[in-house]
Amino acid sequence: MEFNFETGEVLLVNKPYTWTSFDVVGKMRTVIRHRMGIRKIKIGHAGTLDPLATGLLILCTGKFTRRIDEFQGLEKEYTGTFRLGATTPSFDLETEVDKTYPLDMFSTPSGCETPSGWEKINSAASHFVTTFDQVPPQFSAIKVDGKRAYESARKDINVEIKARQVTISAFEITRIELPEVDFRVVCSKGTYIRSLARDFGELLGCGAHLTALCRTRIGSFYLKDAYEISKFQDLLPEISG
């Protein structure tokens, strides 16, 4: 397989769990430089994934870095899991549970989920299939007064983050095994699935947080076509010098 990284390439990568998007960029830059004998290579990613998320990350090299904004604006698709009955300050597993709520509304006294409970969960999901103003998490990379919001959040300092308009075109519940609910979401640029977990839990009245997330599609680019970082290196010829 031939690559021309300096002229420009679009690379699809499966981001590993706990890696930051910048970790992926750094690793791919190192691999390309060492294997191809390139002293400098321009490379960037088109859309951040949280460290605790996995899935599709688009990387652009060389002159194709000019297309990053184009890719960032594309529709996204995610699959994942919400845990009902508990909230965390970060809306995911980065922080510990701070509040818990009963889930009696979804089950019988014996603890079995009921059809009416499923209907409530599915109805709540359909409520978000629209365009609306969403408030991003305090634990986010959004800059407020020149600082990343998560830097203040980790010091227990709340900053004002303005709501942004987002569109969810599909929100499908794919599994219900309380307290876990699996989902598939198709959404616009700028949508925070962690914020969706918060809003979903608030609408149901039981709280929720995100426990797993995978980005499966960006526009017409699919995770199934992405490189595993550990295997990408083997595709490159080793050039000495």
N, C-alpha and C positions, 0 to 999 in steps of 0.2 A: 504494500500500500504506500502510495507516494503522498507526501505532504509538502506544502510550501508555506511554512509558518511566517516567514517574513513578508511575503506578498499578502497573505491572509488566509486563515482557516476558521471555520465555525466548528467547534468541538462540543459534542454532547457528553456530559460526564455524570455518573451516578455519585452524588455526594454521600460520603460515609457518615454514619451516626457519630455525633460529637464534634465532627470537623466543622470549622467555620468556612464560609465561602472563600475567604481570603486564604485559608489553609490550602484549599484546593488549587487556587490560582498559583500560590507559591510552589506547591509540589509539582504541578504541571510545568511551570516555568523551568524548574530545576531539571526535570526529566528531559525536556526538549533541548535545553542548553547542553547538557552533558552528553546526550545520545547523538545529537545532530552537530555538535561542535559549533554552536552559535553563541557568540559572546553576549549579545543583547537581544532580547525578544520582548516585544510589546504584547501584553496579554491582559485581559480583563474579563469579568463575568457580567452577565446580563440578568441581574435579579437575585438578590440575596435569599438564602435559605437559613433559617435559624439553626444553631448547632445541633439541637435535638431533633431536627427534621432530616429526612433522607430524600433522595430522588434527583430529578433532572435539574442540572445546572448547565446553562449555555456559556461556553467560553469563546471569546473572539481573540484572534491573534493578528499581529501586523496591521495592515490597513483596514481589516475587517472590524477593528475596534470602533470604527466610526459607525458601525451598525448596532452598537449596544443599545442605544435609545430605542431603536426600531424593535428589537427583540423584547426589551423591557415592557413595551406597550401591549404585547400580545396577551390573549386570554390564557388563563392558567387552569389546570385541573389537579385536584388533590384527592387522596384518600387518607383516612386516618381514624382515630378513636377519641371520643369524648368520654370522660368519666363523670357521671352524674352524682349529685349529692355531696360534692366537695368543691371548694374553690382554693386557688392559690394566688398570691399577689402578681405573679408573672403570667397567669392564665395557662401555665403548662407545668412541666416537672422541674423547671429550673429552681423553683422555690417550694418550700414545704406548704402543706395544706394549712390554711388559716381558719376555715370555717367548714362545718359539716351540716348537712340537712337530711331529714328523713325522706325516704322514697316510697312511703306508704301509698301515695296517690297512683302509683303504677302497678301495684300488686295486691293480692288477696292477703288475708291474715296469715296464711300458710307460707307466704313469700313468693308465690307463683305470679309471674307477669300475666296481666290480663289484656285481652284485645282492646279494651278501652284505654289502657295505659299505652299500648302501641300507637293507638290513634292520636293520643295527645302528643306523643313524640314526633310522629309523622306530620301532624298538623303544625307543630312548632317549626319544623324544617321548612314547610311550604311557605310559612310567613315571611321567610327571608329571601325568597326567590323574587327579587325586585331590585330597584335602584334605591339606595338609602345612604344616609350619612353615618359613617362608622368612626368611632373614636379608637385610634390605635392604642396598644398597650403602653404603660409606663416603661416596661422593660422592652424597649425597641431601639433601633438605631437612628430614629428620627432625631434631627438636630433641633434643640431649643436653646436659643441664645448662644449658639456656637458649640454647644456640648451635646453629646449623645444622650438621649433620654435615659438609657439604661445605666449610665454612669451615676446620675442623680438617684435613680430608683434603688440602686444597690447601696446607697447611703441613706435610704429611707426618706429621701426628699422627693416629694411629688411636684411635677412641673405641669404646666398647662399645655396639653397637646390638642390641637384643633382637629375637629372631625373632618373627614374627607369623604367625598362621594364615591361609592363603590357600587358595582353591579354583580349580583349573584344570579346566574342564568340557570343553574341546576343545583339542587341540594337534596340528595337521595340518601335515605337511611338504609343501609345494607345489612345490618345485624343489630339485634337488641338482645343482650344478655346482661341485665342490670347487675352492677351499675355501669357497664360498658355499652356504648352505642357506637357502631362503626358507620362511616359516612363516605359519600363521594360528593365533592363540590366543584363546580365550574364557576370561575369568577374573573373579574376584571383586574387590571393592574392596581396595586395598592391595597388589595384586600388582605386583612390579617385574619388568618384562621383562628389564632388564639383569641382575638376579640370576638369572633363568631362564637367560640366556645362560651365565653363570658355572657354574651347576649342571649345565646340559646338557653343557658342555664337560668338566666334571669326571667326569660319568658315562661319557662316551665315552672319557675318558683322553687327550684331545688338546687341551683348552682351547678356549675360544671367547669371542668378544665380539660385541656388537651393533653393526651398521654402518648399519642403517636401521630406522625404526619409524614406523608410521602408525596412529593410532586411528581405526577405521572405524565404531564403534558404541558408544553408551552407552545401555543399556536398549533402549527402542524408538526412540531418536533415531539417525539415520544421517548419515554424512559426506556422502553424495550430496545431502542437503538443506541443507547448511551454506552460509553466505555466505562469499565471498572478501572479505577486508577492503577490498581496493582497489575492489570493486564495491558494497559496502554503502552507501557515502556517496551514490551516485547514486540510491538508493531513497528518500532522505529529502528532503522539500521544504525549501528554504532559506528560513528565516524571519528577517527582519531585526529588529534591535532587541535 
